[in-house]
Each structure stands twice: as C-alpha cells, then as structure tokens.
Amino acid sequence: SILDSGEGFDSQVLSRLRQGRPIESETGTHVGIYNVTQRLEILYGSKASTVFENREPHGAAVHICIPYEAH
C-alpha cells in the first residue's frame, strides 16, 4: 500500500484510475500508473489487483496486491 497525507485524488482522476485509463491533464497524458496496471494484468491476469481510493479525512491510497506462491 502507498499512502499520502495530501489532498487525495481529484474525482475525475480517481474515476479514470479505477477504469484503468491513462490520466489526461493540461500538461499531457500521464501513463505511469496505467503502464504499471497493464503490466500487472499481463503478468498475473485477474490474480493481481490495484485499488485507488481517497482516505478520510484526506489523503490518497493505492493498494497493489500481487499473488505469491512459495515453491
């Protein structure tokens, strides 16, 4: 999990993240988070997950779950 104590995600940004779409702003298209989620999907399919949320009273959180198998 990655947490911050800032203002959290803007509602439009949060919506795009949850839809698995790149973030677009006046400075361009930001694909970093999008690339990470796509690579997780390629490597692990539905076994991996990424959850984006705003925390109360403020701050953003990203939770990444990656499957682990002991051999």
N, C-alpha and C positions, 0 to 999 in steps of 0.2 A: 504494500500500500504506500502511496505517496500522498502526503497531506501538506497543505499550507494554511496559513492564517490570514490570507489576503481577502479580497472581496468575493472570491468564488468565480465560477464561470458565468459569463453573460448567458441569458436564457437562449439566445439563438445559437451560440457556440455550443452550449450543453446539448441542445437538440441535435445539432449536426454530429457531435461526437457520439451520441447514443445511436444515431442512424448509421454510423460507420462512414461518414462522409468527410472529405477534407474541409478545413476551415478557410473561409474566404474573408478577407478584410480589405480595407483601402490600401494596404501595403502589399497585397498579393494573396496568393493561395499558399497556405501553410500545410505541408503534407507529412510532417514528422510523426505525429501521433497516428495518422491514417496509415503510414507505412508500417509502423510497429504492429498495429492491429491486423493488417493484412498478412504480415509475415507470421504472426501467431496462428492465424487461420490456416495458412499454407502448411505450417509445421505440425499443428496439433488438431486441426479441424474444430469440432464442437467441444473438444475436451478442455480447451483453454477459453478463458473469458476475460473481458475487460469491462469494468463498471466505472462510470463517471458520475459524480454527484457533487452537490453543494452541501456543506455541513452547516449546522446551526451552532452558534449564531452567525458565523461567517467562515469562509474558507472553502477551498476546493479539495476533492479527494479523487484519486484514481486507484482502483484496486485491480491488480492483474493476477489472475490465477492460472498457473501453468501446471499441468499434470506431472507427477513424479512417480517413477517406477523404480523400486530397488531391485537390483539384479543379484 
